[in-house]
Amino acid sequence: MILARVCGSVTSTVKNSHLERNRLLLVRGLDLDGRFVGPAMLALDLVDAGTGDTVLVVKEGGAARIAFDDPRIPLQLFVVGVVDRVALDPLERRRMGLATGGARA
């Protein structure tokens, strides 16, 4: 799973029939300090997340096929949770060389 933040949504009036009942969100990965890492990605929203939310994203096509019980779904990323808080032990933060402030959710 990937910790990410919702940056926006994508409107698609025509899309694959397997994806019709869910919104597409624009998400970007976060490091443990809450900073963006990597490129923006499109993910199918299963939890009614909104712009600015920190979310859990599954990035694996096989998991999507299992979750949707659909071997033909053309999907690699989907949002499975909205994160309320990220807590990392202070000792682990130091070992990882992270800032002391902590990640924002």
C-alpha positions as CSV (number, residue, x, y, z in Angstrom):
1,M,0.0,0.0,0.0
2,I,1.0,3.6,-0.6
3,L,0.4,6.5,1.7
4,A,-0.9,9.3,-0.6
5,R,-2.8,12.6,-0.6
6,V,-5.7,13.4,-2.9
7,C,-4.8,16.3,-5.1
8,G,-8.0,16.4,-7.1
9,S,-10.5,14.4,-9.2
10,V,-10.8,13.5,-12.8
11,T,-14.1,13.8,-14.7
12,S,-14.6,11.2,-17.4
13,T,-18.0,11.1,-19.0
14,V,-16.9,8.0,-21.1
15,K,-15.0,5.3,-19.3
16,N,-14.7,1.5,-19.2
17,S,-17.9,-0.1,-18.0
18,H,-16.0,-1.8,-15.2
19,L,-15.2,1.6,-13.7
20,E,-18.6,3.4,-14.1
21,R,-19.8,3.4,-10.5
22,N,-16.7,5.0,-8.9
23,R,-14.9,8.4,-9.1
24,L,-11.4,8.8,-10.3
25,L,-9.0,10.7,-8.0
26,L,-5.7,12.3,-8.7
27,V,-3.3,11.2,-5.9
28,R,0.3,11.7,-5.1
29,G,2.5,9.5,-2.8
30,L,3.7,10.9,0.6
31,D,6.9,10.1,2.5
32,L,6.7,9.7,6.3
33,D,7.2,13.4,6.8
34,G,4.1,14.1,4.7
35,R,6.0,15.5,1.7
36,F,5.0,14.5,-1.8
37,V,7.1,11.9,-3.5
38,G,6.8,10.6,-7.1
39,P,4.4,11.5,-9.8
40,A,0.7,12.1,-9.6
41,M,-1.4,9.0,-10.3
42,L,-5.0,8.2,-11.0
43,A,-6.8,5.9,-8.5
44,L,-10.4,4.6,-8.3
45,D,-12.1,5.9,-5.1
46,L,-13.9,3.3,-3.0
47,V,-14.2,5.3,0.2
48,D,-15.5,8.7,-0.8
49,A,-12.2,10.5,-0.2
50,G,-11.9,14.2,-1.0
51,T,-9.3,16.7,-2.1
52,G,-6.7,17.1,0.7
53,D,-7.4,13.8,2.4
54,T,-4.5,11.5,3.2
55,V,-5.4,8.0,1.9
56,L,-4.2,4.4,1.6
57,V,-3.8,3.4,-2.0
58,V,-3.4,-0.2,-3.3
59,K,-1.2,-0.4,-6.4
60,E,-1.5,-3.8,-7.7
61,G,-3.8,-5.1,-10.5
62,G,-4.2,-8.5,-9.1
63,A,-5.6,-7.0,-5.8
64,A,-8.1,-5.0,-7.8
65,R,-9.3,-8.0,-9.7
66,I,-9.8,-9.8,-6.3
67,A,-11.4,-6.8,-4.6
68,F,-13.9,-6.3,-7.4
69,D,-14.3,-10.0,-8.1
70,D,-13.7,-9.1,-11.8
71,P,-10.8,-10.7,-13.7
72,R,-11.2,-8.2,-16.6
73,I,-11.2,-4.9,-14.6
74,P,-8.6,-2.5,-16.1
75,L,-7.4,-1.1,-12.8
76,Q,-4.1,-0.9,-11.0
77,L,-4.6,1.8,-8.3
78,F,-7.5,2.1,-5.9
79,V,-8.2,4.0,-2.7
80,V,-9.1,1.7,0.2
81,G,-8.9,4.0,3.2
82,V,-8.9,7.6,4.6
83,V,-6.0,8.1,7.1
84,D,-6.8,9.9,10.3
85,R,-3.3,10.0,11.7
86,V,0.2,8.6,11.1
87,A,2.2,7.9,14.2
88,L,5.8,6.8,14.1
89,D,7.9,6.0,17.2
90,P,10.4,8.9,17.9
91,L,13.3,6.4,18.1
92,E,12.4,5.0,14.7
93,R,12.1,8.5,13.3
94,R,15.7,9.2,14.4
95,R,16.9,5.9,13.0
96,M,15.3,6.7,9.7
97,G,16.8,10.2,9.7
98,L,13.3,11.9,9.6
99,A,12.3,15.3,10.9
100,T,11.0,15.3,14.5
101,G,7.6,16.9,13.6
102,G,5.9,13.8,12.2
103,A,3.7,13.2,9.2
104,R,0.4,15.1,8.8
105,A,-2.7,13.1,7.9
